[in-house]
Amino acid sequence: MKRIVIVTLLAASLLTACVVMPRHGVVVPYLPPVVVLDVEPYYYYDGFHYHYNRDRWYYSSSRGGPWYDLPRDHYPKELRFKGRGGRHGGRDHDDRHDDDRDRRD
């Protein structure tokens, strides 16, 4: 009988240790599969503000912050840039490499 009680308590403590708590007390929705950014790298979706910067996404409940890292599994599958013409349109792009190209030209 003691063995069953000990195993039950151990199992219950292990199960509670595996529970995932929302970040900062907020459950952040996944971004849609395709996100189109305008001139500024901000996106508003489902009550949250998202900011894209150097291949990373951040989220906040207000545009003024505070900003938190968005979990990678919440990232969109595709990122498009509106108004950048054919050079960047329709594909994910890292702006850090533009500076390197400009220095070489």
Secondary structure as GFF3:
##gff-version 3
##sequence-region A 1 105
A	DSSP	alpha_helix	2	17	.	.	.	ID=ss1
A	DSSP	three_ten_helix	23	25	.	.	.	ID=ss2
A	DSSP	beta_strand	34	37	.	.	.	ID=ss3
A	DSSP	beta_strand	42	45	.	.	.	ID=ss4
A	DSSP	beta_strand	48	53	.	.	.	ID=ss5
A	DSSP	beta_strand	56	60	.	.	.	ID=ss6
A	DSSP	beta_strand	68	69	.	.	.	ID=ss7
A	DSSP	three_ten_helix	72	74	.	.	.	ID=ss8
A	DSSP	beta_strand	78	81	.	.	.	ID=ss9
A	DSSP	alpha_helix	85	88	.	.	.	ID=ss10
A	DSSP	alpha_helix	96	104	.	.	.	ID=ss11
###
